[in-house]
Amino acid sequence: MDNNTTVRSAVEADIESILQIYNQGIEDRITTLETDIKDLPYMRNWFKEHEEATAFWWRNKMINLLAGHH
C-alpha cells in the first residue's frame, strides 16, 4: 500500500458499502459460497452481532482488495 492509503476499522456508516461489496461477491460466486443476496436490514443486524470480529474481518478484506485480490 502507498502512503495515501488508510486502513481503519469498519463502522456502522460503512454498512452500505460493505453490503455492496458482499453482494458483489455473492453475484460473482468467487469469494463466498453464499447464494442469497443480502439486504440492508440483514447486514445491519449482522454487523451489530459481530461488531468486534467485523472490524478485523473487513479490514483484512479491504487490504486484499487494495492489493488486487478478489
Secondary structure as a PSIPRED ss2 file (coil, helix, strand):
# PSIPRED VFORMAT (PSIPRED V4.0)

   1 M C   1.000  0.000  0.000
   2 D C   1.000  0.000  0.000
   3 N C   1.000  0.000  0.000
   4 N C   1.000  0.000  0.000
   5 T C   1.000  0.000  0.000
   6 T C   1.000  0.000  0.000
   7 V C   1.000  0.000  0.000
   8 R C   1.000  0.000  0.000
   9 S C   1.000  0.000  0.000
  10 A C   1.000  0.000  0.000
  11 V C   1.000  0.000  0.000
  12 E H   0.000  1.000  0.000
  13 A H   0.000  1.000  0.000
  14 D H   0.000  1.000  0.000
  15 I H   0.000  1.000  0.000
  16 E H   0.000  1.000  0.000
  17 S H   0.000  1.000  0.000
  18 I H   0.000  1.000  0.000
  19 L H   0.000  1.000  0.000
  20 Q H   0.000  1.000  0.000
  21 I H   0.000  1.000  0.000
  22 Y H   0.000  1.000  0.000
  23 N H   0.000  1.000  0.000
  24 Q H   0.000  1.000  0.000
  25 G H   0.000  1.000  0.000
  26 I H   0.000  1.000  0.000
  27 E H   0.000  1.000  0.000
  28 D H   0.000  1.000  0.000
  29 R C   1.000  0.000  0.000
  30 I C   1.000  0.000  0.000
  31 T C   1.000  0.000  0.000
  32 T C   1.000  0.000  0.000
  33 L C   1.000  0.000  0.000
  34 E C   1.000  0.000  0.000
  35 T C   1.000  0.000  0.000
  36 D C   1.000  0.000  0.000
  37 I C   1.000  0.000  0.000
  38 K C   1.000  0.000  0.000
  39 D C   1.000  0.000  0.000
  40 L H   0.000  1.000  0.000
  41 P H   0.000  1.000  0.000
  42 Y H   0.000  1.000  0.000
  43 M H   0.000  1.000  0.000
  44 R H   0.000  1.000  0.000
  45 N H   0.000  1.000  0.000
  46 W H   0.000  1.000  0.000
  47 F H   0.000  1.000  0.000
  48 K H   0.000  1.000  0.000
  49 E H   0.000  1.000  0.000
  50 H C   1.000  0.000  0.000
  51 E H   0.000  1.000  0.000
  52 E H   0.000  1.000  0.000
  53 A H   0.000  1.000  0.000
  54 T H   0.000  1.000  0.000
  55 A H   0.000  1.000  0.000
  56 F H   0.000  1.000  0.000
  57 W H   0.000  1.000  0.000
  58 W H   0.000  1.000  0.000
  59 R H   0.000  1.000  0.000
  60 N H   0.000  1.000  0.000
  61 K H   0.000  1.000  0.000
  62 M H   0.000  1.000  0.000
  63 I H   0.000  1.000  0.000
  64 N H   0.000  1.000  0.000
  65 L H   0.000  1.000  0.000
  66 L H   0.000  1.000  0.000
  67 A C   1.000  0.000  0.000
  68 G C   1.000  0.000  0.000
  69 H C   1.000  0.000  0.000
  70 H C   1.000  0.000  0.000
